[in-house]
Amino acid sequence: MIQVRSAGSAFLFLVALAGKVDCQSARFSPQLSAQATFAAIHVDPVPGGRSANQFVLEMPVAMLHAAALNNRLVLHAALDLEGWTMPHGVLGLGTWGEGFNDRRHPHTYVHEAMLAWTQRGRQGRFLPLVASISIGKGYVAFGSEDPMNRPALGFPVNHHWSQILERAAAIAGVRAGPLSLEASLFNGDEPEYPGQWPLLKRFGDSWAGRATVVITRGFELEASYAKVRSPEHRPGAATDQHKWHASGRLDRPIGSGGLKLLAEWARTSEASGFFVFRSALGEAAWTRAEHRVYYRFERTDRPEEERTLDPFRSVRPHLENSILGTTRWSVHTAGVNTRAATLGRVVHIEPILELAYARVSDRQGGLFSANGFYGRNSLWSGTLAVRVVAGNPMRMGRYGVAEETSSHGMRMR
């Protein structure tokens, strides 16, 4: 309880600071924002066939976006306090990763700390080139945006198939007109606990590339590939992953409202193709005035790893022979939220109601049985939450030419 109170106090301090810091200067332009969500969650069933409830403070995040030298130098920073407020993860249908199963793991305290330098070509040239270099800890230039930036509160099952984050990364990018290309070098190991930093001696053992085309303002297509060295075994003794991803994203005003669409496909192979995991996802959100409705459907394969005495945790370090089978999750998620109150035009309070239903099935044999583990093959969850937002949170995970290519900011996330 002391940790939760400390995290809450830190978040309230950042909220107050966000309300005061919003200066626009030709030489230095910082923007600070913060958000957190107080949620009551019910899931039926969880491992063992019973139902479970959780009251949790999730996604307490403070973000800094600071530009200098006429926007050529930009700092992206995000502090995530989930390690304090949800050390045992948050309940979710099919969510997994970093040793957690059926609970989303807490992210590291330093979620982002990336410094980007962008050099622009002269105005008036035909398709002038824009080049950038980004260095620090954050997102690799691969896949779609962090679910934290997207409409649904619950994370999708495919989080670790469609994003590579919290790595020490160097990203080079170039843009010509509507086309941007990015290449990343990074460390393959993913975090094992919130306070852990990337293993710098492994920097450069993994790489990724991404191409993005802007069809029109607010509408972009993306394709990515990554080779990740031993992501789930920190010393590097496990198998590699080869990851492919493609998506289309629309985020633009239409009539008196705003429409946000995302469609994505992902494929990850491990152990030279012995394990192959696929995902397809589509989501839509419609915002009008202070209200928004949203829906997401995904069908994603998930590895079923050997678990510890805690059924929500898997054995670490992870090796390929600890995968007991593969399950396929078909998950429908729908929700509504509204901006119920505004405090001083800076802090917004947003109630959320979200429902989800999932069907889980076994694939390709193996020792794991979904029906035996959960007691049945259908699961559902309900969430009542209140999100507090201060300032205008930025789109995370896009640096240099990728930030310029994408649309900035979010409309009610």
C-alpha positions as CSV (number, residue, x, y, z in Angstrom):
1,M,0.0,0.0,0.0
2,I,2.9,2.3,0.7
3,Q,4.1,1.8,-2.9
4,V,0.7,2.6,-4.3
5,R,0.4,5.8,-2.3
6,S,3.9,6.8,-3.3
7,A,3.1,6.2,-7.0
8,G,-0.2,8.1,-6.6
9,S,1.6,11.1,-5.0
10,A,4.2,11.1,-7.8
11,F,1.5,11.0,-10.5
12,L,-0.5,13.9,-8.9
13,F,2.7,15.9,-8.7
14,L,3.3,15.3,-12.5
15,V,-0.3,16.2,-13.2
16,A,0.1,19.5,-11.4
17,L,3.4,20.2,-13.3
18,A,1.8,19.3,-16.6
19,G,-0.8,22.0,-16.0
20,K,1.9,24.6,-15.6
21,V,4.5,23.6,-18.3
22,D,3.5,24.4,-21.8
23,C,5.8,27.1,-23.1
24,Q,6.4,27.6,-26.8
25,S,9.7,29.1,-27.7
26,A,11.7,29.3,-30.9
27,R,14.7,27.8,-29.1
28,F,13.1,25.4,-26.6
29,S,9.6,23.9,-26.6
30,P,8.8,21.4,-23.8
31,Q,5.4,19.7,-23.5
32,L,4.6,17.6,-20.5
33,S,1.6,15.3,-20.1
34,A,0.5,12.6,-17.8
35,Q,-2.2,10.0,-17.4
36,A,-3.4,7.1,-15.1
37,T,-6.3,4.8,-15.0
38,F,-8.1,3.5,-11.9
39,A,-9.8,0.2,-13.0
40,A,-12.0,-2.5,-11.5
41,I,-11.7,-5.7,-13.5
42,H,-13.6,-9.0,-13.5
43,V,-12.4,-12.0,-15.5
44,D,-14.2,-15.4,-15.8
45,P,-12.4,-17.8,-15.8
46,V,-8.8,-17.4,-15.0
47,P,-6.3,-20.3,-14.8
48,G,-7.8,-23.1,-12.6
49,G,-11.4,-22.4,-13.7
50,R,-12.3,-19.8,-11.2
51,S,-13.2,-16.1,-11.7
52,A,-11.1,-13.2,-10.4
53,N,-11.5,-9.5,-9.5
54,Q,-8.8,-6.9,-9.4
55,F,-8.8,-3.2,-8.4
56,V,-5.7,-1.6,-9.9
57,L,-4.0,1.7,-10.9
58,E,-2.6,1.0,-14.3
59,M,-0.8,3.1,-16.9
60,P,0.4,5.8,-14.6
61,V,2.7,7.5,-17.1
62,A,4.3,10.9,-17.4
63,M,5.5,12.0,-20.9
64,L,7.9,14.7,-21.9
65,H,8.3,15.9,-25.5
66,A,10.9,18.7,-25.7
67,A,12.2,20.3,-28.9
68,A,15.1,22.7,-29.5
69,L,17.1,24.2,-32.3
70,N,14.0,24.8,-34.5
71,N,12.7,21.3,-33.9
72,R,15.9,19.6,-35.2
73,L,16.7,18.2,-31.8
74,V,13.8,16.4,-30.0
75,L,13.7,14.5,-26.7
76,H,11.0,11.8,-26.1
77,A,10.8,10.6,-22.5
78,A,8.2,8.6,-20.6
79,L,8.2,7.6,-17.0
80,D,6.0,4.5,-16.2
81,L,5.2,3.7,-12.6
82,E,3.4,0.4,-13.2
83,G,6.2,-1.5,-11.4
84,W,4.9,0.2,-8.2
85,T,1.2,0.2,-8.8
86,M,0.7,-3.2,-10.5
87,P,3.9,-5.3,-9.7
88,H,1.9,-8.6,-10.3
89,G,0.5,-7.4,-13.6
90,V,-3.1,-6.6,-14.6
91,L,-5.8,-9.2,-15.5
92,G,-6.5,-9.6,-19.2
93,L,-7.9,-12.1,-21.7
94,G,-4.9,-13.8,-23.3
95,T,-2.3,-11.1,-22.5
96,W,1.2,-12.4,-21.9
97,G,4.9,-11.5,-22.2
98,E,8.0,-11.1,-20.1
99,G,7.2,-14.0,-17.9
100,F,3.5,-13.1,-17.3
101,N,0.5,-15.1,-18.6
102,D,-3.2,-14.0,-18.5
103,R,-1.9,-10.8,-16.9
104,R,-0.3,-7.9,-18.7
105,H,3.2,-7.3,-17.3
106,P,4.2,-3.9,-15.9
107,H,6.5,-1.9,-18.2
108,T,9.9,-0.6,-17.1
109,Y,10.1,2.7,-15.2
110,V,12.0,4.4,-18.0
111,H,9.6,3.5,-20.8
112,E,11.2,6.0,-23.3
113,A,14.3,8.1,-23.3
114,M,15.1,8.8,-26.9
115,L,17.0,11.7,-28.4
116,A,16.4,12.4,-32.1
117,W,18.2,14.7,-34.5
118,T,16.5,15.6,-37.8
119,Q,18.1,17.3,-40.8
120,R,15.7,18.7,-43.4
121,G,16.5,19.5,-47.0
122,R,15.9,22.9,-48.6
123,Q,12.4,24.0,-49.3
124,G,11.4,24.2,-52.9
125,R,13.3,21.1,-54.1
126,F,11.5,18.2,-55.7
127,L,10.9,15.7,-52.9
128,P,13.5,17.1,-50.5
129,L,15.2,14.5,-48.3
130,V,14.7,14.5,-44.6
131,A,17.2,12.4,-42.5
132,S,17.3,11.6,-38.8
133,I,19.2,9.6,-36.2
134,S,17.7,8.6,-32.9
135,I,19.5,7.1,-29.9
136,G,18.4,6.0,-26.5
137,K,16.0,3.6,-24.8
138,G,12.6,3.1,-26.4
139,Y,10.8,1.6,-29.3
140,V,12.4,-0.2,-32.2
141,A,11.3,1.0,-35.7
142,F,9.1,-2.0,-36.1
143,G,5.3,-2.6,-36.2
144,S,2.4,-0.6,-35.0
145,E,2.0,1.9,-32.2
146,D,1.9,1.0,-28.5
147,P,-1.6,-0.2,-27.3
148,M,-1.2,2.4,-24.6
149,N,-1.9,5.0,-27.3
150,R,-4.9,3.2,-28.7
151,P,-8.6,3.3,-27.9
152,A,-9.1,0.0,-25.9
153,L,-7.9,-0.1,-22.3
154,G,-7.1,-3.9,-22.3
155,F,-4.0,-4.8,-24.3
156,P,-4.3,-7.1,-27.3
157,V,-2.8,-10.6,-27.2
158,N,-0.4,-9.7,-30.0
159,H,1.5,-7.0,-28.1
160,H,4.8,-8.8,-28.4
161,W,4.2,-9.8,-32.0
162,S,3.4,-6.2,-33.2
163,Q,5.8,-4.0,-31.1
164,I,9.4,-4.2,-29.9
165,L,10.0,-1.8,-27.1
166,E,12.1,-0.8,-24.1
167,R,15.4,-1.6,-25.9
168,A,18.6,0.3,-26.3
169,A,18.2,1.4,-29.9
170,A,19.9,3.4,-32.6
171,I,17.6,4.3,-35.5
172,A,18.5,5.9,-38.8
173,G,15.7,7.2,-40.9
174,V,15.2,9.0,-44.3
175,R,12.1,10.4,-45.8
176,A,11.3,11.6,-49.3
177,G,7.9,12.9,-49.9
178,P,5.3,10.3,-48.6
179,L,7.8,7.5,-48.1
180,S,10.0,7.0,-45.0
181,L,12.5,4.2,-44.4
182,E,14.0,3.3,-41.0
183,A,16.7,0.9,-39.9
184,S,17.3,0.0,-36.2
185,L,20.1,-1.7,-34.3
186,F,19.2,-2.8,-30.7
187,N,19.7,-5.4,-28.0
188,G,17.6,-8.5,-28.3
189,D,16.9,-9.2,-24.7
190,E,13.6,-7.9,-23.3
191,P,13.1,-6.7,-19.7
192,E,12.6,-9.2,-16.9
193,Y,11.4,-6.7,-14.3
194,P,10.5,-3.0,-14.2
195,G,13.8,-1.7,-12.9
196,Q,16.0,-3.6,-15.4
197,W,18.0,-1.8,-18.1
198,P,18.9,-3.2,-21.5
199,L,22.0,-5.5,-21.5
200,L,24.4,-3.1,-23.3
201,K,26.9,-5.8,-24.2
202,R,24.2,-7.2,-26.4
203,F,23.6,-4.0,-28.3
204,G,23.6,-4.5,-32.0
205,D,22.9,-8.3,-31.9
206,S,19.4,-7.6,-33.4
207,W,18.1,-5.4,-36.2
208,A,14.9,-4.2,-37.8
209,G,13.6,-2.2,-40.8
210,R,10.4,-0.4,-41.4
211,A,8.9,1.3,-44.4
212,T,5.9,3.7,-44.1
213,V,3.9,5.4,-46.9
214,V,1.5,8.3,-46.2
215,I,-1.3,7.9,-48.7
216,T,-3.0,11.1,-47.5
217,R,-3.0,13.1,-44.2
218,G,-3.9,10.7,-41.4
219,F,-3.8,7.6,-43.6
220,E,-0.6,5.5,-43.7
221,L,0.6,2.0,-44.6
222,E,3.5,0.3,-42.9
223,A,5.6,-2.9,-43.4
224,S,8.3,-4.1,-41.0
225,Y,10.8,-6.9,-40.5
226,A,13.0,-7.7,-37.5
227,K,15.6,-10.3,-36.5
228,V,15.6,-10.5,-32.7
229,R,18.4,-12.4,-31.0
230,S,17.3,-14.6,-28.1
231,P,14.6,-12.1,-26.8
232,E,13.5,-14.1,-23.8
233,H,16.8,-15.4,-22.5
234,R,18.9,-12.5,-21.3
235,P,22.4,-14.1,-21.6
236,G,21.5,-15.0,-25.3
237,A,21.4,-18.8,-25.2
238,A,17.9,-19.2,-26.5
239,T,16.5,-19.2,-30.1
240,D,16.1,-16.2,-32.3
241,Q,12.9,-14.7,-33.6
242,H,12.1,-13.5,-37.2
243,K,9.2,-11.1,-37.2
244,W,7.1,-9.7,-40.0
245,H,4.4,-7.0,-39.7
246,A,2.2,-5.0,-41.9
247,S,-0.5,-2.5,-41.1
248,G,-2.8,0.3,-42.3
249,R,-3.8,3.2,-40.0
250,L,-6.4,5.9,-40.4
251,D,-6.8,8.8,-37.9
252,R,-8.7,11.8,-39.2
253,P,-11.8,14.0,-38.7
254,I,-14.9,13.0,-40.6
255,G,-17.9,15.3,-40.5
256,S,-18.6,16.3,-36.9
257,G,-16.6,13.4,-35.5
258,G,-13.3,11.6,-35.7
259,L,-12.6,8.2,-37.0
260,K,-9.7,6.0,-36.1
261,L,-9.0,2.6,-37.8
262,L,-6.2,0.1,-37.5
263,A,-5.7,-3.2,-39.4
264,E,-2.6,-5.2,-38.8
265,W,-1.1,-8.6,-39.6
266,A,1.9,-10.2,-37.8
267,R,4.0,-13.3,-38.1
268,T,6.8,-14.4,-35.8
269,S,8.8,-17.6,-36.3
270,E,11.2,-19.1,-33.7
271,A,13.7,-21.9,-33.6
272,S,14.3,-21.8,-37.4
273,G,10.5,-22.0,-38.1
274,F,9.7,-24.8,-35.7
275,F,7.3,-22.5,-33.9
276,V,5.3,-20.0,-36.0
277,F,2.8,-17.6,-34.4
278,R,0.4,-15.5,-36.5
279,S,-1.9,-12.6,-35.7
280,A,-4.6,-10.5,-37.4
281,L,-6.2,-7.6,-35.7
282,G,-8.7,-4.8,-36.6
283,E,-9.9,-2.0,-34.5
284,A,-12.2,1.0,-35.0
285,A,-13.1,4.0,-32.9
286,W,-15.6,6.8,-33.5
287,T,-15.4,10.0,-31.5
288,R,-18.0,12.8,-31.4
289,A,-17.9,15.7,-29.0
290,E,-16.9,14.2,-25.6
291,H,-17.9,10.7,-26.4
292,R,-16.3,7.7,-28.1
293,V,-17.2,4.1,-28.9
294,Y,-14.7,1.5,-30.0
295,Y,-14.4,-2.1,-31.1
296,R,-11.5,-4.5,-31.6
297,F,-11.2,-8.0,-32.9
298,E,-8.1,-10.1,-33.1
299,R,-7.1,-13.7,-33.8
300,T,-3.7,-14.4,-32.3
301,D,-1.5,-17.4,-31.6
302,R,0.1,-17.5,-28.2
303,P,2.9,-19.8,-26.9
304,E,2.0,-21.7,-23.8
305,E,5.1,-21.8,-21.7
306,E,5.9,-23.9,-18.7
307,R,4.4,-22.2,-15.6
308,T,5.7,-21.8,-12.1
309,L,3.7,-22.5,-8.9
310,D,2.0,-19.2,-9.7
311,P,-0.3,-20.1,-12.7
312,F,0.1,-16.5,-14.0
313,R,3.9,-16.7,-14.3
314,S,6.1,-18.8,-16.6
315,V,9.6,-20.2,-16.0
316,R,12.5,-17.8,-16.7
317,P,14.9,-18.0,-18.4
318,H,12.8,-19.1,-21.3
319,L,14.0,-21.8,-23.7
320,E,12.3,-23.3,-26.7
321,N,11.8,-26.6,-24.9
322,S,9.7,-24.9,-22.3
323,I,6.9,-24.2,-24.9
324,L,4.3,-26.8,-24.1
325,G,1.9,-25.9,-27.0
326,T,0.2,-23.1,-28.9
327,T,-3.2,-21.6,-28.4
328,R,-5.2,-19.4,-30.7
329,W,-7.1,-16.5,-29.1
330,S,-10.1,-15.0,-30.9
331,V,-11.0,-11.9,-28.8
332,H,-13.8,-9.3,-29.2
333,T,-13.4,-6.1,-27.2
334,A,-15.9,-3.2,-27.2
335,G,-16.1,-0.2,-25.0
336,V,-17.4,3.4,-24.5
337,N,-15.8,6.3,-22.8
338,T,-16.6,9.9,-22.3
339,R,-14.9,13.1,-21.1
340,A,-17.0,13.7,-18.0
341,A,-15.2,16.5,-16.4
342,T,-12.5,19.1,-17.2
343,L,-10.5,20.7,-14.4
344,G,-8.9,24.0,-15.4
345,R,-8.9,23.1,-19.1
346,V,-5.9,20.9,-18.5
347,V,-6.9,17.8,-16.5
348,H,-9.6,15.6,-18.0
349,I,-11.6,12.8,-16.3
350,E,-12.8,10.0,-18.5
351,P,-15.1,7.1,-17.3
352,I,-14.7,3.9,-19.3
353,L,-16.9,0.8,-19.7
354,E,-15.2,-2.1,-21.5
355,L,-16.4,-5.7,-22.2
356,A,-14.4,-8.5,-23.8
357,Y,-15.2,-12.0,-24.9
358,A,-12.7,-14.6,-26.0
359,R,-12.6,-18.1,-27.5
360,V,-9.4,-20.1,-27.0
361,S,-8.4,-23.3,-28.9
362,D,-5.4,-25.6,-29.0
363,R,-3.2,-25.7,-32.1
364,Q,-0.6,-28.1,-33.4
365,G,-0.9,-30.6,-30.5
366,G,1.4,-30.3,-27.6
367,L,1.0,-31.0,-23.9
368,F,-1.1,-27.9,-23.1
369,S,-4.9,-28.1,-23.0
370,A,-6.8,-24.8,-22.9
371,N,-10.0,-26.5,-21.8
372,G,-8.3,-28.4,-19.0
373,F,-6.4,-25.3,-17.9
374,Y,-9.3,-22.8,-17.8
375,G,-12.2,-25.3,-17.4
376,R,-13.8,-24.2,-20.6
377,N,-12.9,-22.5,-24.0
378,S,-14.9,-19.3,-23.6
379,L,-13.8,-16.4,-21.4
380,W,-15.1,-12.9,-20.7
381,S,-14.1,-9.8,-18.8
382,G,-15.7,-6.6,-17.8
383,T,-13.9,-3.4,-16.8
384,L,-15.1,-0.2,-15.1
385,A,-12.5,2.5,-15.1
386,V,-11.8,6.2,-14.7
387,R,-8.9,7.7,-16.7
388,V,-7.3,11.0,-15.6
389,V,-5.4,12.8,-18.3
390,A,-3.3,15.9,-18.0
391,G,-2.1,17.8,-21.0
392,N,-2.1,16.3,-24.5
393,P,-0.3,12.9,-24.6
394,M,1.8,12.4,-27.7
395,R,1.9,9.4,-30.0
396,M,4.7,7.1,-28.5
397,G,7.3,5.2,-30.4
398,R,7.8,7.4,-33.4
399,Y,11.1,9.3,-33.7
400,G,12.8,11.5,-36.3
401,V,11.3,11.1,-39.7
402,A,8.7,8.7,-38.3
403,E,7.4,11.4,-36.0
404,E,7.2,13.9,-38.8
405,T,5.4,11.3,-41.1
406,S,2.8,10.4,-38.5
407,S,0.0,12.7,-37.3
408,H,0.8,14.2,-33.9
409,G,-1.2,13.9,-30.7
410,M,-4.3,11.8,-29.9
411,R,-8.0,12.5,-29.7
412,M,-9.1,11.1,-26.4
413,R,-6.3,8.5,-26.9
